[in-house]
């Protein structure tokens, strides 16, 4: 799953690629005033995590998405559903007004998944 900053960067890449670090920095600037090197570092990490692919042209890296937006969105939604409801069926019950029991503690331990 992507962090909020990684998601902002990916949205810029999905919005128009191939794209350079400088162009991404400018695209996310209204909401995030980040230095070039910060954006470059995050994009390099996304490349190594296989979210981005890059090519070198005239000493400049150009980035393109390796994974599409719908795949990332679907994985994030699945994680959210599992974390709060356990299953799609439990979510459907909740949406239909059926109360679902809070998850039980396993061996007395607190599930810190979202903490």
C-alpha positions as CSV (number, residue, x, y, z in Angstrom):
1,X,0.0,0.0,0.0
2,X,1.2,3.5,-0.8
3,X,1.8,6.3,1.7
4,X,-0.1,9.6,1.2
5,X,3.1,11.2,-0.3
6,X,3.7,8.2,-2.6
7,X,0.1,8.3,-3.7
8,X,0.4,12.0,-4.6
9,X,3.5,11.3,-6.6
10,X,1.8,8.3,-8.4
11,X,-1.2,10.5,-9.2
12,X,1.1,13.0,-10.9
13,X,2.7,10.1,-12.9
14,X,-0.7,8.6,-13.8
15,X,-1.8,12.1,-14.9
16,X,0.9,12.4,-17.6
17,X,3.8,10.2,-18.4
18,X,6.6,9.9,-19.2
19,X,7.3,12.5,-16.6
20,X,10.4,13.9,-14.9
21,X,11.1,14.5,-11.2
22,X,10.9,18.2,-11.7
23,X,7.5,18.0,-13.4
24,X,6.2,15.8,-10.6
25,X,7.6,18.3,-8.0
26,X,5.7,21.1,-9.8
27,X,2.5,19.0,-10.1
28,X,2.3,18.3,-6.4
29,X,3.6,21.7,-5.2
30,X,0.2,23.3,-4.5
31,X,-0.4,20.8,-1.7
32,X,3.2,19.8,-0.9
33,X,6.2,22.2,-1.0
34,X,8.9,19.5,-1.3
35,X,12.5,19.8,-2.4
36,X,13.6,18.2,-5.7
37,X,15.8,15.7,-3.8
38,X,12.9,14.6,-1.6
39,X,10.7,13.9,-4.7
40,X,13.6,12.2,-6.4
41,X,14.2,10.0,-3.4
42,X,10.5,8.9,-3.2
43,X,10.4,8.3,-6.9
44,X,13.5,6.2,-6.7
45,X,11.9,4.1,-3.9
46,X,8.8,3.7,-6.0
47,X,11.0,2.5,-8.8
48,X,12.6,-0.1,-6.6
49,X,9.2,-1.2,-5.2
50,X,8.2,-1.7,-8.9
51,X,5.5,1.0,-8.9
52,X,7.4,3.0,-11.5
53,X,9.6,2.2,-14.4
54,X,12.2,4.7,-15.7
55,X,14.4,5.4,-18.7
56,X,17.4,7.6,-18.9
57,X,17.5,10.1,-21.8
58,X,20.1,12.9,-22.0
59,X,21.0,12.6,-18.3
60,X,17.4,12.8,-17.2
61,X,15.2,10.0,-15.9
62,X,11.7,9.7,-17.3
63,X,9.2,7.8,-15.2
64,X,6.1,5.9,-16.2
65,X,3.7,3.8,-14.1
66,X,4.5,0.1,-13.7
67,X,1.1,-0.5,-12.0
68,X,-2.2,1.1,-12.9
69,X,-4.4,3.3,-10.8
70,X,-7.3,0.8,-10.6
71,X,-5.0,-1.9,-9.2
72,X,-3.7,0.3,-6.5
73,X,-7.2,1.6,-5.6
74,X,-8.6,-2.0,-5.5
75,X,-5.8,-3.2,-3.2
76,X,-6.3,-0.2,-0.9
77,X,-10.0,-0.8,-0.7
78,X,-9.4,-4.5,0.0
79,X,-7.0,-3.7,2.8
80,X,-9.5,-1.2,4.3
81,X,-12.3,-3.7,4.2
82,X,-10.2,-6.5,5.8
83,X,-8.9,-4.1,8.5
84,X,-12.3,-2.8,9.6
85,X,-14.8,-5.4,8.7
86,X,-12.9,-8.6,8.1
87,X,-14.7,-9.4,4.8
88,X,-16.9,-7.9,2.1
89,X,-19.9,-9.8,3.5
90,X,-19.4,-8.1,6.9
91,X,-19.2,-4.7,5.2
92,X,-22.4,-5.5,3.3
93,X,-24.1,-6.4,6.5
94,X,-22.9,-3.1,8.1
95,X,-24.3,-1.1,5.1
96,X,-27.6,-2.9,5.5
97,X,-27.8,-1.9,9.1
98,X,-26.9,-5.2,10.6
99,X,-24.8,-4.8,13.6
100,X,-21.6,-6.8,13.5
101,X,-19.7,-7.8,16.6
102,X,-16.4,-6.2,17.3
103,X,-13.5,-8.4,16.6
104,X,-12.5,-10.6,19.6
105,X,-9.1,-10.4,21.2
106,X,-6.8,-13.2,20.3
107,X,-5.1,-14.6,23.3
108,X,-5.9,-11.4,25.2
109,X,-3.6,-9.4,22.8
110,X,-4.7,-6.2,21.1
111,X,-4.5,-6.2,17.3
112,X,-2.3,-3.3,16.5
113,X,-2.6,-3.5,12.7
114,X,-3.9,0.0,12.4
115,X,-2.1,1.6,15.3
